[in-house]
Amino acid sequence: MVVVLAVLIIRLWLIVLPSSFWIDEIATVFVAWHGSNHASLLDAAPQAWQSWYYPAMKIWGTVFGFSEVAMRVPSILAMGGVLVLVARLSARLIHPESGWFAVFACLALRGINYQAANARPYALGMFLFAASLLFLVRWLDSARWLDAVGFIIGAASILYIHLLFWPSLLVFVLYAATRVGRRETHIGWGRLALVLIIWGALLLPVFFETLHLLGEARAHVIAPPPSLGQFLRSLKLLLVVLCGAGAWIIARLLKWPRPAILLTMPAMLLVLGWWFCQPVIIACFSWITHESLFVPHYLELALPGTALAATAAAAYFIPSGLWRRLSVVLGIGVLGFMGNWRELWPRHHGSDWRAAAQAVNRIETQAEIPVICPSPFIEARPPVWRPNYPLPGFLYAHLDVYPIQGRIYLFPFEDSTQAEAYADSLAGTLSGSRRFLIYGWEPQVHFWRDWFRRSPEFAGWRMRHIGPFADEDVVEFELIK
């Protein structure tokens, strides 16, 4: 069991650590370096950068460095803690022997493995959420105030890590109210109300920030509202169905006796709430407001709940004494199907900003070749963006983390009248240099490649691709002598 887990963690989590940062991780490093009060962050969702995660990463980076491996280790540690907490919750809520099954069910979810090696706040948020749930369950079991304090601190910290985890806070209230209402705890309504009021008071400052961020969501929307198919896929129903159906088939073939079900109604409500609250509420918000927040990493707080739901589905068919065997089977299956065996050294993300920047620097000479650099951040739009945008600045954080040589010309995230006017004004400067580069996210590079290729000033120029480097590219224009 331990050997299977170790191999899974090495293959799914550790082997990707040295790969290039992707753009959101680059943002993490930029904020950790410069602080959340850096002037360039004031126009780019300033509330988001107030997360406690970034000062913690600054301290961590100061001690251990800001390399790709170093900056991802905290997420590895947090997600390891999530596996431990999910195992304990499964043993308490579903079956005493089900912990390993729940752990391997977690590892069957790509989002959990992705966030484990992601230098972003999501793994830490998952850890705090799982810890808060365990404290809440223990408090309602034992009525010890120490557990109540642990719940209050943990549950109040979640929104201070990421504002968009607010939908899942409903799980705490539903579970606690159901247990008290069904008298399945020694805690009464008075003590529950006191704990919830203290928790709510601690959330008030960040609650108003969340409302403000929701009000300006349109400026940071990077995806349309989800289709029904996208919503259903976000629920990861396949894992739950496979675990339940697989356990049923094996039980029928081997004629296992029907186990006694330990899952109570409040426990089922906790599991279902953890599984559904985040994707359902964010989908409804996106549909109603047409300002979509339906982005995978905002939904992945729900994934440990999905793993518990899969474990609960299997629990209806697995008798006591057989959980370990089924857990090993599940773990080996996860290793086979999730190991990405087509690549010896897979990337963490489909980006390679590091290699693209290195390619630019290999081309660069003392003549300082002009480099057109579109911003990879959606916030880089007029009037926030301007050609003389000061560097270092958040909209071009990748130039700070992976520096390039050359005379850099800053372009916005997407095409606009101002962007094309700026490009047109550069035609004389670029043609005089006899050589220039376009560097950045591949769709942006290709757009400006085609734009300059259509320009009459560059009719006699040769164009060649230096990349691509995953989803980044470098294109060189050169005057043919």
C-alpha positions as CSV (number, residue, x, y, z in Angstrom):
1,M,0.0,0.0,0.0
2,V,2.7,2.5,1.0
3,V,4.9,1.4,-1.9
4,V,2.0,2.1,-4.4
5,L,1.4,5.5,-2.8
6,A,5.1,6.4,-2.9
7,V,5.3,5.5,-6.6
8,L,2.2,7.5,-7.4
9,I,3.4,10.6,-5.6
10,I,6.8,10.4,-7.3
11,R,5.3,9.9,-10.8
12,L,2.3,12.3,-10.5
13,W,3.6,15.0,-8.2
14,L,7.4,15.1,-7.9
15,I,8.7,14.4,-11.4
16,V,7.1,17.6,-12.8
17,L,8.6,19.9,-10.2
18,P,11.6,21.1,-12.2
19,S,9.5,22.1,-15.3
20,S,8.9,25.7,-16.2
21,F,6.5,27.9,-14.3
22,W,3.3,28.6,-16.2
23,I,1.9,32.1,-16.2
24,D,-0.2,32.0,-13.0
25,E,2.8,30.6,-11.1
26,I,4.9,33.4,-12.6
27,A,2.4,35.7,-11.0
28,T,2.9,34.0,-7.7
29,V,6.7,34.6,-7.9
30,F,6.2,38.2,-8.9
31,V,3.8,39.0,-6.0
32,A,6.1,37.1,-3.6
33,W,9.1,39.2,-4.8
34,H,7.4,42.6,-5.0
35,G,4.6,42.3,-2.4
36,S,0.8,42.6,-2.9
37,N,1.0,46.4,-2.6
38,H,3.2,46.8,-5.7
39,A,1.7,49.6,-7.8
40,S,1.2,47.4,-10.9
41,L,-1.2,45.2,-8.9
42,L,-3.7,47.9,-8.1
43,D,-5.3,47.7,-11.5
44,A,-5.2,43.8,-11.7
45,A,-7.7,42.4,-9.2
46,P,-6.0,43.9,-6.1
47,Q,-8.1,41.9,-3.7
48,A,-6.8,38.7,-5.1
49,W,-3.3,39.5,-4.2
50,Q,-4.1,40.2,-0.6
51,S,-4.2,36.5,0.1
52,W,-2.1,35.3,3.0
53,Y,-0.5,32.8,0.6
54,Y,1.8,35.4,-1.0
55,P,3.5,36.7,2.2
56,A,4.0,33.0,3.2
57,M,5.6,32.3,-0.2
58,K,7.8,35.3,0.2
59,I,9.1,34.0,3.5
60,W,9.4,30.5,2.0
61,G,11.3,31.8,-1.0
62,T,13.6,33.9,1.1
63,V,14.7,30.8,3.0
64,F,14.6,28.1,0.2
65,G,14.9,30.2,-3.0
66,F,12.4,31.0,-5.8
67,S,13.2,28.2,-8.1
68,E,10.5,26.1,-9.7
69,V,11.1,23.2,-7.3
70,A,11.3,25.3,-4.2
71,M,8.2,27.3,-4.9
72,R,6.1,24.2,-5.6
73,V,7.1,22.3,-2.5
74,P,4.6,24.0,-0.2
75,S,1.7,22.8,-2.4
76,I,3.2,19.3,-2.3
77,L,3.2,19.4,1.5
78,A,-0.3,20.9,1.7
79,M,-1.7,18.3,-0.7
80,G,0.0,15.5,1.3
81,G,-1.9,16.9,4.3
82,V,-5.1,16.8,2.3
83,L,-4.6,13.0,1.6
84,V,-4.1,12.4,5.4
85,L,-7.2,14.4,6.3
86,V,-9.4,12.8,3.6
87,A,-8.3,9.4,4.9
88,R,-9.3,10.3,8.4
89,L,-12.6,11.8,7.3
90,S,-13.4,8.7,5.2
91,A,-12.6,6.5,8.2
92,R,-14.9,8.5,10.4
93,L,-17.8,9.2,8.0
94,I,-17.9,6.2,5.6
95,H,-16.0,3.1,7.0
96,P,-13.1,2.7,9.4
97,E,-11.1,0.7,6.8
98,S,-11.8,3.0,3.8
99,G,-9.0,5.6,4.3
100,W,-6.6,4.1,1.7
101,F,-9.4,3.8,-0.8
102,A,-10.2,7.5,-0.4
103,V,-6.5,8.4,-0.8
104,F,-6.2,6.5,-4.1
105,A,-9.5,8.0,-5.3
106,C,-8.0,11.4,-4.7
107,L,-5.0,10.5,-6.8
108,A,-7.3,9.4,-9.6
109,L,-8.4,13.0,-10.1
110,R,-6.1,15.1,-12.4
111,G,-7.0,18.3,-10.6
112,I,-5.6,17.1,-7.3
113,N,-2.4,15.9,-8.9
114,Y,-2.1,19.2,-10.8
115,Q,-2.6,21.4,-7.8
116,A,-0.2,19.3,-5.7
117,A,2.7,20.6,-7.9
118,N,1.2,24.1,-8.6
119,A,2.8,27.2,-7.0
120,R,-0.7,28.6,-6.4
121,P,-2.9,28.9,-3.3
122,Y,-5.4,26.0,-4.2
123,A,-3.6,23.1,-2.4
124,L,-3.3,25.2,0.8
125,G,-7.0,26.1,0.5
126,M,-8.0,22.4,0.1
127,F,-5.9,21.6,3.2
128,L,-7.5,24.3,5.3
129,F,-11.0,23.2,4.1
130,A,-10.4,19.5,4.9
131,A,-8.8,20.4,8.3
132,S,-11.8,22.6,9.2
133,L,-14.2,19.8,8.3
134,L,-12.3,17.4,10.5
135,F,-12.3,19.8,13.4
136,L,-16.0,20.4,12.9
137,V,-16.8,16.6,12.9
138,R,-14.6,16.1,16.0
139,W,-16.3,19.0,17.8
140,L,-19.8,17.7,17.1
141,D,-18.6,14.3,18.2
142,S,-16.8,15.3,21.4
143,A,-18.1,18.8,22.3
144,R,-14.5,19.8,23.1
145,W,-14.0,23.6,22.7
146,L,-10.4,23.0,21.4
147,D,-11.9,21.4,18.3
148,A,-14.4,24.3,18.0
149,V,-11.5,26.8,18.1
150,G,-9.6,24.7,15.4
151,F,-12.7,24.8,13.2
152,I,-13.2,28.6,13.7
153,I,-9.6,29.4,12.9
154,G,-9.4,27.0,9.9
155,A,-12.7,27.9,8.4
156,A,-12.1,31.6,8.8
157,S,-8.7,31.3,7.1
158,I,-10.1,29.8,3.9
159,L,-11.3,33.0,2.2
160,Y,-8.1,34.8,3.3
161,I,-6.3,32.2,1.1
162,H,-8.6,32.6,-1.9
163,L,-11.8,34.7,-2.2
164,L,-13.5,32.4,-4.6
165,F,-13.7,29.5,-2.2
166,W,-16.8,31.1,-0.7
167,P,-19.4,28.6,-2.2
168,S,-18.0,25.7,-0.2
169,L,-18.4,27.4,3.1
170,L,-22.1,26.4,2.9
171,V,-21.0,22.8,3.7
172,F,-20.0,23.7,7.2
173,V,-23.4,25.1,8.0
174,L,-25.4,22.3,6.4
175,Y,-23.5,19.6,8.1
176,A,-23.5,21.2,11.6
177,A,-27.2,22.2,11.4
178,T,-28.2,18.8,10.2
179,R,-26.5,17.0,13.1
180,V,-27.8,19.4,15.7
181,G,-31.3,19.2,14.2
182,R,-31.2,15.4,14.2
183,R,-29.8,15.4,17.7
184,E,-26.8,13.4,16.6
185,T,-24.5,15.5,18.8
186,H,-24.3,16.9,22.4
187,I,-24.0,20.3,20.9
188,G,-27.1,22.4,21.1
189,W,-28.4,25.3,18.9
190,G,-27.0,27.9,21.3
191,R,-23.4,26.7,21.2
192,L,-23.6,26.1,17.4
193,A,-24.9,29.7,16.9
194,L,-22.1,31.1,19.1
195,V,-19.4,29.3,17.1
196,L,-21.0,30.3,13.7
197,I,-21.3,33.9,14.8
198,I,-17.6,34.1,15.9
199,W,-16.6,32.5,12.6
200,G,-18.8,34.9,10.6
201,A,-17.3,37.9,12.5
202,L,-13.8,36.8,11.5
203,L,-15.0,36.5,7.8
204,L,-16.6,40.0,7.7
205,P,-13.5,41.9,6.4
206,V,-12.9,39.5,3.5
207,F,-16.6,39.1,2.8
208,F,-16.8,42.7,1.7
209,E,-13.7,42.2,-0.5
210,T,-15.4,39.2,-2.1
211,L,-18.5,41.2,-2.9
212,H,-16.3,43.9,-4.5
213,L,-14.5,41.3,-6.6
214,L,-17.7,39.7,-7.8
215,G,-18.9,43.1,-8.8
216,E,-15.9,43.6,-11.1
217,A,-15.7,39.9,-12.3
218,R,-16.2,40.9,-16.0
219,A,-12.7,42.5,-16.0
220,H,-11.1,39.2,-15.2
221,V,-13.3,36.8,-17.1
222,I,-11.3,34.3,-19.1
223,A,-14.0,31.8,-20.1
224,P,-17.6,32.0,-21.2
225,P,-20.4,30.6,-19.0
226,P,-20.3,26.8,-19.0
227,S,-22.4,24.6,-21.3
228,L,-24.4,21.9,-19.6
229,G,-21.8,19.4,-20.8
230,Q,-18.9,21.4,-19.3
231,F,-20.8,21.6,-16.0
232,L,-21.5,17.9,-15.9
233,R,-17.8,17.1,-16.7
234,S,-16.8,19.3,-13.8
235,L,-18.6,17.0,-11.4
236,K,-16.2,14.1,-12.2
237,L,-19.1,11.7,-12.2
238,L,-17.1,9.0,-14.0
239,L,-14.9,8.3,-11.0
240,V,-17.9,7.9,-8.7
241,V,-19.6,5.6,-11.2
242,L,-16.5,3.5,-11.8
243,C,-15.8,3.0,-8.1
244,G,-19.4,2.2,-7.3
245,A,-20.0,0.0,-10.4
246,G,-16.6,-1.7,-10.1
247,A,-17.1,-2.6,-6.4
248,W,-20.6,-3.9,-7.3
249,I,-19.3,-6.1,-10.1
250,I,-16.5,-7.5,-8.0
251,A,-18.9,-8.1,-5.1
252,R,-21.3,-10.0,-7.4
253,L,-18.5,-12.1,-9.0
254,L,-17.0,-13.1,-5.7
255,K,-20.3,-13.3,-3.9
256,W,-19.4,-11.0,-1.1
257,P,-22.0,-10.5,1.6
258,R,-23.7,-7.1,1.7
259,P,-22.0,-4.8,4.2
260,A,-23.6,-2.8,6.9
261,I,-23.8,0.8,5.9
262,L,-22.2,3.2,8.3
263,L,-22.9,6.4,6.3
264,T,-25.4,8.6,8.2
265,M,-27.5,11.3,6.6
266,P,-25.4,14.2,7.9
267,A,-22.3,12.4,6.7
268,M,-23.8,11.9,3.3
269,L,-24.8,15.6,3.3
270,L,-21.2,16.6,4.1
271,V,-19.8,14.4,1.3
272,L,-22.4,15.6,-1.3
273,G,-22.0,19.2,-0.2
274,W,-18.2,19.1,-0.6
275,W,-18.6,17.5,-4.0
276,F,-21.4,19.8,-5.4
277,C,-21.3,23.2,-3.7
278,Q,-18.3,24.7,-5.4
279,P,-19.1,23.7,-9.1
280,V,-22.9,24.1,-8.8
281,I,-22.9,27.5,-7.1
282,I,-20.2,28.9,-9.4
283,A,-22.0,27.5,-12.5
284,C,-25.3,29.1,-11.4
285,F,-23.5,32.5,-10.7
286,S,-21.9,32.3,-14.2
287,W,-25.2,31.5,-15.9
288,I,-27.2,34.1,-14.0
289,T,-24.8,37.0,-14.2
290,H,-23.1,36.1,-17.6
291,E,-19.8,36.9,-15.9
292,S,-18.2,33.5,-15.8
293,L,-16.1,32.3,-12.9
294,F,-16.3,28.8,-14.2
295,V,-12.6,28.1,-14.4
296,P,-11.2,24.6,-13.4
297,H,-8.9,25.8,-10.7
298,Y,-11.8,27.7,-9.0
299,L,-13.7,24.4,-8.9
300,E,-11.0,22.1,-7.7
301,L,-11.7,22.7,-4.0
302,A,-14.5,20.2,-4.5
303,L,-12.3,17.3,-5.7
304,P,-11.5,15.7,-2.3
305,G,-15.3,15.6,-1.9
306,T,-15.6,13.8,-5.2
307,A,-13.1,11.2,-3.9
308,L,-15.1,10.7,-0.8
309,A,-18.3,10.3,-2.9
310,A,-16.5,7.6,-4.9
311,T,-15.5,5.9,-1.7
312,A,-19.1,6.1,-0.4
313,A,-20.4,4.6,-3.6
314,A,-18.0,1.7,-3.2
315,A,-18.8,1.3,0.5
316,Y,-22.3,-0.2,-0.3
317,F,-20.6,-3.3,-1.7
318,I,-17.2,-3.8,0.1
319,P,-17.4,-5.9,3.3
320,S,-15.1,-5.3,6.3
321,G,-11.7,-6.9,5.8
322,L,-11.6,-6.4,2.0
323,W,-11.0,-2.7,1.8
324,R,-7.2,-3.0,1.7
325,R,-7.3,-5.4,-1.3
326,L,-9.6,-3.1,-3.3
327,S,-7.5,-0.1,-2.4
328,V,-4.4,-1.7,-3.8
329,V,-6.3,-2.6,-7.0
330,L,-7.5,1.0,-7.2
331,G,-4.0,2.4,-6.6
332,I,-2.4,0.2,-9.3
333,G,-5.2,1.2,-11.7
334,V,-4.6,4.9,-11.0
335,L,-0.8,4.4,-11.6
336,G,-1.5,2.7,-14.9
337,F,-4.1,5.2,-16.2
338,M,-2.8,8.5,-14.7
339,G,1.0,8.0,-15.0
340,N,1.3,9.8,-18.4
341,W,3.6,7.1,-19.6
342,R,4.0,8.5,-23.1
343,E,6.5,11.1,-21.6
344,L,9.5,10.2,-19.5
345,W,9.6,13.7,-18.0
346,P,6.2,15.3,-18.3
347,R,5.6,19.0,-17.7
348,H,3.5,20.4,-14.9
349,H,1.7,22.6,-17.3
350,G,1.5,22.9,-21.1
351,S,3.8,26.0,-20.9
352,D,7.6,26.5,-21.2
353,W,8.3,30.2,-20.7
354,R,11.7,29.3,-19.5
355,A,12.8,27.6,-22.7
356,A,11.1,30.4,-24.8
357,A,13.0,33.1,-22.9
358,Q,16.3,31.1,-23.3
359,A,15.6,30.9,-27.1
360,V,15.2,34.7,-27.3
361,N,18.4,35.2,-25.4
362,R,20.4,32.8,-27.7
363,I,19.3,34.9,-30.7
364,E,20.0,38.2,-29.0
365,T,23.2,40.0,-30.0
366,Q,24.8,43.2,-28.8
367,A,22.7,45.1,-31.4
368,E,19.7,44.7,-29.1
369,I,17.1,43.2,-31.4
370,P,13.6,44.6,-31.0
371,V,11.3,42.1,-29.2
372,I,7.5,42.5,-29.5
373,C,6.1,41.1,-26.3
374,P,2.3,40.8,-25.8
375,S,1.1,40.5,-22.2
376,P,-0.3,37.0,-21.3
377,F,-2.6,38.6,-18.7
378,I,-6.2,39.4,-19.7
379,E,-6.1,42.6,-17.6
380,A,-3.6,44.1,-20.1
381,R,-6.2,46.2,-21.9
382,P,-6.3,50.0,-22.4
383,P,-6.3,52.1,-20.4
384,V,-4.5,49.9,-17.9
385,W,-2.1,48.8,-20.7
386,R,-0.1,51.5,-22.5
387,P,3.0,51.2,-24.6
388,N,5.1,52.8,-21.9
389,Y,3.8,50.5,-19.1
390,P,6.5,50.6,-16.4
391,L,8.6,47.6,-15.8
392,P,8.8,45.6,-13.6
393,G,5.1,45.3,-13.7
394,F,2.5,42.6,-13.1
395,L,1.2,42.6,-16.7
396,Y,4.6,41.5,-17.8
397,A,5.6,39.4,-14.8
398,H,7.2,36.8,-17.1
399,L,9.8,39.3,-18.1
400,D,10.8,39.6,-14.5
401,V,10.9,35.9,-13.7
402,Y,12.4,34.8,-17.0
403,P,14.3,37.9,-18.2
404,I,15.0,38.4,-21.9
405,Q,17.5,40.6,-23.7
406,G,16.7,43.1,-26.4
407,R,14.6,46.3,-26.9
408,I,11.2,45.2,-25.6
409,Y,8.0,46.6,-27.1
410,L,5.0,45.9,-24.9
411,F,1.8,44.9,-26.5
412,P,-1.6,44.3,-24.8
413,F,-3.3,40.9,-24.2
414,E,-5.6,41.2,-27.2
415,D,-6.0,43.1,-30.4
416,S,-7.6,46.6,-30.3
417,T,-7.6,49.8,-32.2
418,Q,-4.9,51.2,-29.9
419,A,-2.8,48.0,-30.3
420,E,-2.9,48.1,-34.1
421,A,-2.1,51.9,-34.1
422,Y,0.9,51.2,-31.9
423,A,2.1,48.4,-34.1
424,D,1.7,50.6,-37.2
425,S,3.8,53.3,-35.5
426,L,6.6,50.8,-34.9
427,A,6.8,49.7,-38.6
428,G,9.6,52.2,-39.3
429,T,11.6,51.4,-36.2
430,L,11.3,47.6,-36.8
431,S,12.2,47.8,-40.5
432,G,15.2,49.9,-39.7
433,S,16.5,47.2,-37.4
434,R,16.5,44.7,-40.2
435,R,15.5,42.0,-37.7
436,F,13.0,41.6,-34.9
437,L,11.3,39.0,-32.7
438,I,7.7,38.3,-31.5
439,Y,7.7,36.4,-28.2
440,G,4.9,35.2,-26.0
441,W,1.8,33.1,-25.7
442,E,1.4,31.2,-29.0
443,P,-2.1,32.6,-30.2
444,Q,-0.8,36.1,-29.6
445,V,2.4,35.5,-31.4
446,H,0.6,34.0,-34.3
447,F,-1.8,37.0,-34.5
448,W,1.0,39.5,-34.7
449,R,3.1,37.3,-36.9
450,D,0.2,37.4,-39.5
451,W,-0.4,41.1,-38.9
452,F,3.2,42.1,-39.6
453,R,3.5,39.7,-42.5
454,R,0.6,41.5,-44.2
455,S,2.2,44.9,-43.6
456,P,3.8,46.2,-46.9
457,E,6.9,47.4,-44.9
458,F,7.9,43.7,-44.4
459,A,7.0,42.3,-47.8
460,G,10.6,41.2,-48.5
461,W,11.3,39.8,-45.1
462,R,11.8,36.2,-44.1
463,M,9.8,34.8,-41.3
464,R,10.7,31.7,-39.3
465,H,9.5,30.0,-36.1
466,I,12.1,29.5,-33.4
467,G,9.6,27.6,-31.3
468,P,7.1,26.5,-30.3
469,F,7.9,25.9,-26.7
470,A,4.7,24.1,-25.5
471,D,2.1,26.9,-25.7
472,E,4.6,29.7,-26.1
473,D,6.3,30.6,-29.4
474,V,9.1,32.8,-30.7
475,V,9.0,34.1,-34.3
476,E,11.8,35.9,-36.0
477,F,11.4,38.4,-38.9
478,E,14.6,39.2,-40.9
479,L,15.3,41.3,-43.9
480,I,16.6,39.2,-46.8
481,K,19.7,40.8,-48.1
